[in-house]
Amino acid sequence: MQLSDKLMKPIKETTYLTAENARRYRVILRYFYMQYEKIKYWMEQEEIYREMSSHEEFSEYTIEQCRQDLDALVNWGNLLTMQDTKRVASIEAFKNRQYRYQLAEYSVEIERMTIRLEKLFVEGASLEPTLLEKIKTEMEKIFQMAGKPPLEVYGWWNGLNHDFIRLNQNYQDYMRDLNSAKAEELMKTAQFLMYKDKLIDYLRSFVKGLQLNAGMIEEIIKKVKPEEAEGIFRKVAEYEMSIPRIDTEVDAKEFYEKAKGRFKSMQEWFMESGGVPSEASRLFDMTNESIRKITRYASRISEQFTSGANRKEEYRKLSEMFLACRDVKEAHRLSAVVFGVEKPLHLKGDFGRITDSINSGVYEEPPCALEIVPRVREYRERSERSHIRDYGQEKEQARKEAMERLEKERGMMEELQENGEIDFSRLPVLKKNARNTLLRWLARALEGSGSSKTEEGRFYYIENISTKERCVVECEDGSFEMPSFVLKFEEADGL
């Protein structure tokens, strides 16, 4: 999309639709439009005043109000004026400036739009399979248009676009109405069954027309060569430029791009492009889904009527069974079977049953005792006193085990040292606990600026912390690669 001044500027010609006196302005411009349709372009103030005052709603309308309304519409650009000098007999009359008024071009289109809006819900939308057939017939002429004059090409192009726009707008409006909330509510009512078959036949007729014509139109579009399409676009733009237009600047490139865009829209509507389904296939799926939805609703409504009829027979049969009971007690027992016990007693609790059989009765179960507590806020359960337990023996045992573990680690680490240092590149195959201890010491030293202390308090540091050499350390459960660090330990008496 290209932004232009025309696109971004406000349209003041539509001000009369929402102004304070919109009811008067709209009536005046609608009268102008009706006269415009009769090819009467210019009107005077007296004609407008006579028309307005002839309606009961404007019985108190004055000539001064009419003059003010016309001036407001002129200021907004809805009316064009021309001073009427034919009946001027004096200078004073000339100074009073009797004007003639004409409907502006913007106002004509705005009134056409308002009329379409007023008839929007009256005319309604429809699915016309004949439009598809007509588009196919017109599309078949595209190969003959290359040698035709611009006038004939322009007429054919306008007719094809008009049918395509009608098809696109009608199907969108119809599917919107069919899937609206109001239609959904109607489909749930019994009255909908009267229209169900007619609506399904209507949709199926359109689907049939879509299947017959959409594929043929797609094949025709695929056969159109780019140079043939370009020639048609140029001829359409050429004829558009040849139409005389007063006080309007036209651009041949704009007409050419417009025609090209319309043709691209037709391609996307009927042809699949880049894995994206065409609009025709979407419409086919939407219509089939609507048919399925209508059928589902109709089936549910029918089931409701059927279930109601069956339930009525069941109630009649139950009534006969109650009538055949010998006395009230037997009727009560039948009622308990059919409708359930009137006031059942429920036993709730954590009972230890001796059997899981559903046929076992309450009286066959052994008795159990339940402790009942008072239902008062102040009640608190009595807490039992507990003695402080002596864990001295367990602590001593844990201390001994920790000392033994540390002694084993100390002996193991001393075996790995050579001259008060541990070189990771010269280590033998390590056990799991030795590897964990070495890596723990190494991690502490790296976190502590290259030095740290063991669990016994012995100081050590990494001698070559910035080394680039690497080595592989072998372990009983695998191997790993790391920098060739050397841990240097100080003598115990130097701590």
Backbone hydrogen bonds, N-H to C=O, Kabsch-Sander energy under -0.5 kcal/mol:
donor,donor_aa,acceptor,acceptor_aa,energy
8,M,4,S,-1.7
9,K,5,D,-1.6
12,K,10,P,-1.0
14,T,11,I,-1.3
15,T,12,K,-1.9
17,L,14,T,-1.4
18,T,15,T,-1.4
19,A,15,T,-0.8
22,A,19,A,-1.4
24,R,21,N,-0.9
25,Y,21,N,-2.2
26,R,22,A,-2.9
27,V,23,R,-1.1
28,I,24,R,-2.3
29,L,25,Y,-2.5
30,R,26,R,-2.2
31,Y,27,V,-2.0
32,F,28,I,-2.1
33,Y,29,L,-2.3
34,M,30,R,-2.3
35,Q,31,Y,-2.0
36,Y,32,F,-2.1
37,E,33,Y,-2.2
38,K,34,M,-0.8
39,I,36,Y,-1.7
40,K,35,Q,-2.7
41,Y,39,I,-0.7
43,M,101,Y,-2.2
45,Q,99,Y,-0.6
48,I,44,E,-1.5
49,Y,45,Q,-2.5
50,R,46,E,-2.4
51,E,47,E,-2.0
52,M,48,I,-2.5
53,S,49,Y,-2.6
54,S,50,R,-0.9
55,H,52,M,-1.4
58,F,55,H,-1.1
59,S,56,E,-1.4
61,Y,58,F,-1.4
66,C,62,T,-1.9
67,R,63,I,-2.0
68,Q,64,E,-2.3
69,D,65,Q,-2.7
70,L,66,C,-2.3
71,D,67,R,-2.2
72,A,68,Q,-2.3
73,L,69,D,-2.1
74,V,70,L,-2.0
75,N,71,D,-2.4
76,W,72,A,-1.7
77,G,74,V,-1.0
78,N,73,L,-2.3
79,L,73,L,-1.1
80,L,102,Q,-3.3
82,M,100,R,-1.8
84,D,98,Q,-3.8
85,T,83,Q,-0.8
88,V,85,T,-0.7
89,A,87,R,-0.5
94,F,90,S,-1.6
95,K,91,I,-2.1
96,N,92,E,-1.3
97,R,93,A,-0.5
97,R,94,F,-0.9
99,Y,97,R,-0.6
100,R,82,M,-2.8
101,Y,43,M,-3.6
102,Q,80,L,-2.6
103,L,41,Y,-0.6
104,A,78,N,-2.5
108,V,104,A,-1.7
109,E,105,E,-1.7
110,I,106,Y,-2.4
111,E,107,S,-2.6
112,R,108,V,-2.0
113,M,109,E,-2.1
114,T,110,I,-2.4
115,I,111,E,-2.2
116,R,112,R,-2.0
117,L,113,M,-2.4
118,E,114,T,-2.2
119,K,115,I,-1.5
120,L,117,L,-1.0
123,E,119,K,-2.7
124,G,120,L,-1.4
128,E,126,S,-0.6
131,L,128,E,-1.0
132,L,128,E,-0.8
133,E,129,P,-1.6
134,K,130,T,-2.4
135,I,131,L,-2.7
136,K,132,L,-2.3
137,T,133,E,-2.2
138,E,134,K,-2.5
139,M,135,I,-2.6
140,E,136,K,-1.6
141,K,138,E,-1.1
142,I,139,M,-1.6
143,F,140,E,-0.6
144,Q,141,K,-1.2
145,M,141,K,-0.8
147,G,144,Q,-0.7
148,K,145,M,-1.1
153,V,149,P,-2.2
154,Y,150,P,-2.7
155,G,151,L,-2.0
156,W,152,E,-2.3
157,W,153,V,-2.6
158,N,154,Y,-2.4
159,G,155,G,-2.0
160,L,156,W,-2.2
161,N,157,W,-2.4
162,H,158,N,-2.5
163,D,159,G,-2.1
164,F,160,L,-2.2
165,I,161,N,-2.7
166,R,162,H,-2.1
167,L,163,D,-2.3
168,N,164,F,-2.4
169,Q,165,I,-2.7
170,N,166,R,-2.6
171,Y,167,L,-2.1
172,Q,168,N,-1.7
173,D,169,Q,-2.6
174,Y,170,N,-2.6
175,M,171,Y,-2.5
176,R,172,Q,-2.0
177,D,173,D,-2.2
178,L,174,Y,-2.4
179,N,175,M,-1.7
180,S,177,D,-1.0
184,E,180,S,-2.0
185,E,181,A,-2.1
186,L,182,K,-2.0
187,M,183,A,-2.3
188,K,184,E,-0.6
188,K,185,E,-0.8
189,T,186,L,-1.6
192,F,189,T,-0.9
193,L,190,A,-1.4
194,M,191,Q,-1.3
195,Y,191,Q,-0.5
195,Y,192,F,-1.0
196,K,192,F,-1.1
197,D,193,L,-0.6
199,L,195,Y,-2.6
200,I,196,K,-2.5
201,D,197,D,-2.5
202,Y,198,K,-1.9
203,L,199,L,-2.3
204,R,200,I,-2.8
205,S,201,D,-2.1
206,F,202,Y,-1.6
207,V,203,L,-2.5
208,K,204,R,-2.4
209,G,205,S,-2.0
210,L,206,F,-2.6
211,Q,207,V,-2.5
212,L,208,K,-2.1
213,N,209,G,-2.1
214,A,210,L,-2.1
215,G,211,Q,-0.6
217,I,213,N,-2.6
218,E,214,A,-2.3
219,E,215,G,-2.0
220,I,216,M,-1.9
221,I,217,I,-2.4
222,K,218,E,-2.0
223,K,219,E,-1.3
224,V,220,I,-0.7
224,V,221,I,-0.8
229,A,225,K,-2.1
230,E,226,P,-2.6
231,G,227,E,-1.9
232,I,228,E,-1.7
233,F,229,A,-2.3
234,R,230,E,-2.2
235,K,231,G,-2.0
236,V,232,I,-2.3
237,A,233,F,-2.4
238,E,234,R,-2.5
239,Y,235,K,-2.3
240,E,236,V,-2.2
241,M,237,A,-2.0
242,S,238,E,-1.2
243,I,239,Y,-0.7
243,I,240,E,-0.8
248,T,245,R,-0.5
255,F,251,D,-1.6
256,Y,252,A,-2.2
257,E,253,K,-2.7
258,K,254,E,-2.0
259,A,255,F,-2.2
260,K,256,Y,-2.4
261,G,257,E,-2.4
262,R,258,K,-2.1
263,F,259,A,-2.0
264,K,260,K,-2.0
265,S,261,G,-2.1
266,M,262,R,-1.8
267,Q,263,F,-2.1
268,E,264,K,-2.5
269,W,265,S,-1.7
270,F,266,M,-2.0
271,M,267,Q,-2.9
273,S,276,V,-1.8
276,V,273,S,-2.0
279,E,268,E,-1.3
280,A,269,W,-2.6
282,R,278,S,-1.9
283,L,279,E,-2.7
284,F,280,A,-2.2
285,D,281,S,-2.3
286,M,282,R,-2.9
287,T,283,L,-2.5
288,N,284,F,-2.1
289,E,285,D,-2.5
290,S,286,M,-2.1
291,I,287,T,-2.2
292,R,288,N,-2.3
293,K,289,E,-2.5
294,I,290,S,-2.6
295,T,291,I,-2.3
296,R,292,R,-2.4
297,Y,293,K,-2.4
298,A,294,I,-2.4
299,S,295,T,-2.4
300,R,296,R,-2.4
301,I,297,Y,-2.3
302,S,298,A,-2.2
303,E,299,S,-2.4
304,Q,300,R,-2.2
305,F,301,I,-1.9
306,T,302,S,-2.6
307,S,303,E,-3.3
308,G,304,Q,-2.0
309,A,305,F,-1.9
310,N,306,T,-2.4
311,R,307,S,-2.6
312,K,308,G,-1.6
313,E,309,A,-1.5
314,E,310,N,-2.0
315,Y,311,R,-2.5
316,R,312,K,-1.8
317,K,313,E,-2.1
318,L,314,E,-2.4
319,S,315,Y,-2.3
320,E,316,R,-1.8
321,M,317,K,-1.8
322,F,318,L,-2.5
323,L,319,S,-2.2
324,A,320,E,-1.3
325,C,322,F,-1.3
331,A,327,D,-1.5
332,H,328,V,-2.6
333,R,329,K,-2.2
334,L,330,E,-2.3
335,S,331,A,-2.4
336,A,332,H,-2.2
337,V,333,R,-1.7
338,V,334,L,-2.4
339,F,335,S,-3.0
340,G,335,S,-0.7
340,G,336,A,-0.7
348,K,346,H,-0.6
351,F,349,G,-1.3
353,R,351,F,-1.1
360,S,357,S,-0.8
364,E,361,G,-0.6
365,E,362,V,-1.1
372,I,370,L,-0.6
376,V,374,P,-1.0
379,Y,376,V,-0.7
391,Y,389,R,-0.7
395,K,391,Y,-2.2
396,E,392,G,-2.3
397,Q,393,Q,-2.1
398,A,394,E,-2.3
399,R,395,K,-2.3
400,K,396,E,-2.2
401,E,397,Q,-2.1
402,A,398,A,-2.0
403,M,399,R,-2.2
404,E,400,K,-2.5
405,R,401,E,-2.1
406,L,402,A,-2.4
407,E,403,M,-2.3
408,K,404,E,-2.2
409,E,405,R,-2.3
410,R,406,L,-2.4
411,G,407,E,-2.3
412,M,408,K,-2.3
413,M,409,E,-2.6
414,E,410,R,-2.2
415,E,411,G,-1.4
416,L,412,M,-1.0
417,Q,413,M,-0.9
418,E,421,E,-2.8
421,E,418,E,-0.6
422,I,487,L,-2.6
423,D,421,E,-0.5
424,F,422,I,-0.7
424,F,485,F,-2.2
426,R,423,D,-1.6
427,L,424,F,-0.8
430,L,474,E,-2.3
435,R,431,K,-2.5
436,N,432,K,-2.2
437,T,433,N,-2.0
438,L,434,A,-2.4
439,L,435,R,-2.5
440,R,436,N,-1.9
441,W,437,T,-2.3
442,L,438,L,-2.6
443,A,439,L,-2.4
444,R,440,R,-2.1
445,A,441,W,-2.2
446,L,442,L,-2.4
447,E,443,A,-2.0
448,G,444,R,-1.5
449,S,446,L,-0.7
450,G,445,A,-2.9
451,S,445,A,-0.6
451,S,448,G,-1.0
452,S,460,Y,-2.3
454,T,458,R,-2.2
457,G,454,T,-1.4
460,Y,452,S,-2.4
461,Y,488,K,-2.1
462,I,450,G,-2.7
463,E,461,Y,-0.7
463,E,486,V,-3.0
465,I,462,I,-0.6
467,T,464,N,-1.6
471,C,482,M,-3.2
473,V,471,C,-0.5
473,V,480,F,-2.8
474,E,472,V,-0.6
475,C,478,G,-2.5
476,E,430,L,-2.3
478,G,475,C,-1.1
480,F,473,V,-1.7
482,M,471,C,-2.6
484,S,469,E,-2.3
485,F,483,P,-2.3
487,L,422,I,-2.7
488,K,461,Y,-3.2
488,K,486,V,-0.6
489,F,420,G,-3.1
490,E,459,F,-2.3
494,G,491,E,-1.4
495,L,492,A,-1.2
